Amino acid sequence: DVVMTQSPLSLPVTLGQPASISCRSSQSLVNSDGNTYLNWFQQRPGQSPRRLIYKVSNRDSGVPDRFSGSGSDTDFTLKISRVEAEDVGVYYCMQGTHWPRTFGQGTKVEIK
Amino acid sequence: EVQLVESGGGLEQPGGSLRLSCAAAGFTFSNYGMIWVRQAPGKGLEWVSYISRSTDAIYYADSVKGRFTISRDNAKNSLYLQMNSLRAEDTAVYYCTRGSASPDYWGQGTLVTVSS
């Protein structure tokens, strides 16, 4: 199975400051169709997960533009340009290229 | 508006069985593959199973293979997960999600507790 490794696992951030989460896969996530299926999800406390980013860098409708995704092959990053209070929660990367699909361990974002 | 509503969770003894359902609305259910994802209390997300729109492709996580069976009824816009030989480690909130490589919509989840 493809192992997804996130870092850090805990991320205290000051309001208005940037934040960055790394996600590394044990195998290339480039699919045979040429797409790279790396997704980012946000899970706020007490809520279901919500997709933020799909195929590395495509932001979902309604997701603020302070969220951005980048990377390629096995190395990916989620960036929040200026953290707001509503961004508190756990962020997960997930690969959709290989079976079984796998998630990272999650990164808990909290306000300092 | 896309809606996914899970049901069927509850308390079950080790070795027992439960059948989860997911009712879909607001989109053409038969056009989409569907996934079950679970989350143990205080833990991360775990992908459980996938079924293609026409049921010709089905996949399971190793942790549930041989015990869980995913199915769907496109006429009823419903997804199912039959869970047999339940173990304590199956205790989790179970979510149904739409898609295959990039699940977009998620239900609110249904809690399964396996305990004697």
Boltz contact constraints between the chains, C-beta under 6 A:
constraints:
  - contact:
      token1: [A, 37]
      token2: [B, 101]
      max_distance: 6.0
  - contact:
      token1: [A, 39]
      token2: [B, 102]
      max_distance: 6.0
  - contact:
      token1: [A, 48]
      token2: [B, 106]
      max_distance: 6.0
  - contact:
      token1: [A, 48]
      token2: [B, 108]
      max_distance: 6.0
  - contact:
      token1: [A, 48]
      token2: [B, 109]
      max_distance: 6.0
  - contact:
      token1: [A, 49]
      token2: [B, 106]
      max_distance: 6.0
  - contact:
      token1: [A, 51]
      token2: [B, 104]
      max_distance: 6.0
  - contact:
      token1: [A, 54]
      token2: [B, 102]
      max_distance: 6.0
  - contact:
      token1: [A, 92]
      token2: [B, 45]
      max_distance: 6.0
  - contact:
      token1: [A, 96]
      token2: [B, 101]
      max_distance: 6.0
  - contact:
      token1: [A, 96]
      token2: [B, 102]
      max_distance: 6.0
  - contact:
      token1: [A, 99]
      token2: [B, 59]
      max_distance: 6.0
  - contact:
      token1: [A, 100]
      token2: [B, 47]
      max_distance: 6.0
  - contact:
      token1: [A, 100]
      token2: [B, 61]
      max_distance: 6.0
  - contact:
      token1: [A, 101]
      token2: [B, 47]
      max_distance: 6.0
  - contact:
      token1: [A, 103]
      token2: [B, 45]
      max_distance: 6.0
  - contact:
      token1: [A, 105]
      token2: [B, 44]
      max_distance: 6.0
  - contact:
      token1: [A, 106]
      token2: [B, 44]
      max_distance: 6.0
